[in-house]
């Protein structure tokens, strides 16, 4: 005797090696209003590996598991994943989202909106600074390009490599390397 869905029972005789799908009545699946990781990921539009990563770093809670060990998600988890996904698309870091989640808590829109507005303002300031750095780098590269074009290459490389990579007119521009996903 197996219990399926909400108090619906079915007796199943299974021979070794047989697979049986328990669907006692139309619309009566064995999962209630729960979904597996693949359905959750598809619903929000992220890879399954992203859902697992978010669980690992604490952006999503540890899901309940079925008796067979599958992750089992409900609407609360789907809502939280969508919140995290949208925050990441706005450029917020995982750390910023971790700080934001307790403010939002799934229901506190007013406090979350204020915090998101501040985070967006901070992100815009970061972007403006980054644009300035990239413009400085572009100007440096232009100067190096002109220097290379103005002098023919020597027969042999110089020990200071100025023949291949001339020194630019300004100091190096700091570039933060970010792993592309």
C-alpha positions in Angstrom: 0.0 0.0 0.0 1.5 3.4 -1.1 0.2 6.8 -0.2 0.0 9.1 -3.3 -0.9 12.8 -3.3 -3.4 13.8 -0.7 -4.7 10.7 1.1 -5.2 8.8 -2.1 -4.0 5.2 -1.8 -3.2 2.6 -4.4 -2.0 -1.0 -4.2 0.7 -1.8 -6.7 2.1 -5.2 -7.5 5.5 -4.7 -9.1 7.8 -7.4 -10.6 11.5 -6.9 -10.4 12.7 -4.6 -13.1 9.3 -3.0 -13.8 8.8 0.7 -13.6 5.4 1.9 -12.5 4.1 5.5 -12.8 1.6 6.2 -10.0 -1.1 8.5 -11.3 -4.2 7.4 -9.7 -6.5 10.0 -11.2 -6.2 12.7 -13.8 -4.4 15.7 -12.3 -3.5 13.7 -9.2 0.3 13.4 -9.3 2.5 12.2 -6.5 4.2 15.5 -6.0 1.4 17.8 -4.8 2.3 21.4 -5.5 6.0 20.6 -5.5 8.5 20.5 -8.4 11.9 19.0 -9.1 15.0 21.0 -9.7 14.7 20.8 -13.5 11.2 22.2 -13.4 12.2 25.0 -11.0 15.2 25.9 -13.1 13.1 25.9 -16.3 10.4 28.0 -14.7 12.8 30.8 -13.8 15.1 30.4 -16.8 18.3 29.4 -15.1 20.5 26.3 -15.5 20.1 23.5 -12.9 23.8 24.2 -11.9 22.8 27.7 -10.9 20.1 26.5 -8.6 22.6 24.1 -6.9 25.2 26.9 -6.7 22.7 29.3 -5.1 21.8 26.6 -2.6 25.5 26.0 -1.8 26.2 29.7 -1.1 23.0 30.3 0.8 20.9 32.4 -1.6 18.4 29.5 -1.6 17.6 27.4 1.4 18.2 23.7 1.4 15.2 22.0 -0.2 13.3 19.1 1.3 14.1 15.8 -0.3 11.8 13.1 -1.5 12.2 9.6 -0.2 14.3 8.8 -3.3 16.6 11.8 -2.6 15.3 14.3 -5.2 15.2 18.0 -4.3 11.6 19.0 -3.8 10.7 22.7 -4.3 7.5 24.7 -3.6 6.2 28.1 -4.6 8.3 29.9 -1.9 11.5 28.5 -3.3 10.4 29.5 -6.9 9.6 33.0 -5.7 12.9 33.4 -4.0 14.9 32.0 -7.0 13.1 34.5 -9.2 14.0 37.3 -6.8 17.7 36.2 -6.8 17.7 35.8 -10.6 16.3 39.3 -11.2 18.7 40.9 -8.7 21.6 39.2 -10.4 20.4 40.5 -13.8 20.5 44.0 -12.4 24.2 43.4 -11.6 23.9 42.9 -7.8 26.5 40.6 -6.4 25.6 37.4 -4.5 26.8 39.1 -1.3 24.5 42.1 -1.9 21.6 39.8 -2.5 22.4 37.8 0.7 22.2 41.1 2.6 19.0 42.0 0.8 17.0 38.7 1.3 16.4 39.2 5.0 15.0 42.7 4.3 12.7 41.4 1.6 11.8 38.1 3.3 9.2 37.3 0.6 6.8 40.0 1.8 8.4 43.3 2.7 8.3 45.1 -0.6 8.6 48.6 0.8 11.8 48.0 2.7 13.2 45.9 -0.1 12.5 48.6 -2.7 14.3 51.2 -0.7 17.3 48.9 -0.3 17.3 47.9 -4.0 17.1 51.6 -4.9 20.3 52.3 -2.9 22.0 49.3 -4.3 21.1 50.4 -7.9 22.5 53.9 -7.1 25.7 52.3 -5.8 25.9 50.1 -8.9 25.5 53.1 -11.2 28.3 54.9 -9.4 30.5 51.7 -9.9 29.6 51.7 -13.6 30.5 55.4 -14.0 33.9 54.8 -12.4 34.5 51.8 -14.6 33.6 53.7 -17.7 36.1 56.4 -16.7 38.8 53.7 -16.2 38.0 52.1 -19.6 38.2 55.5 -21.3 41.6 56.1 -19.7 42.7 52.6 -20.9 41.4 53.4 -24.4 43.4 56.6 -24.5 46.5 54.7 -23.3 46.1 52.1 -26.0 45.7 54.8 -28.6 48.9 56.4 -27.5 50.8 53.1 -27.7 49.3 52.4 -31.1 50.5 55.7 -32.4 54.0 55.1 -30.9 54.2 51.7 -32.6 53.0 53.1 -35.9 55.6 55.9 -35.8 58.7 53.8 -35.5 59.6 50.8 -37.7 60.4 47.5 -35.9 64.1 46.9 -35.1 66.0 43.9 -36.4 66.1 42.4 -32.9 64.0 42.9 -29.8 65.3 45.3 -27.2 65.9 44.0 -23.7 63.3 46.4 -22.2 60.7 45.3 -24.9 60.0 48.9 -25.8 60.2 48.0 -29.4 57.1 45.7 -29.0 55.3 47.2 -26.1 56.2 50.8 -25.7 55.6 52.5 -22.4 52.3 54.5 -22.4 52.1 58.2 -21.5 50.3 57.5 -18.2 50.3 55.0 -15.3 48.6 51.7 -15.8 44.8 51.6 -15.5 43.6 49.1 -13.0 41.5 46.4 -14.5 39.5 44.0 -12.4 39.3 40.6 -14.0 35.9 39.0 -13.7 35.2 35.4 -14.6 32.7 35.3 -17.5 29.7 33.0 -17.1 
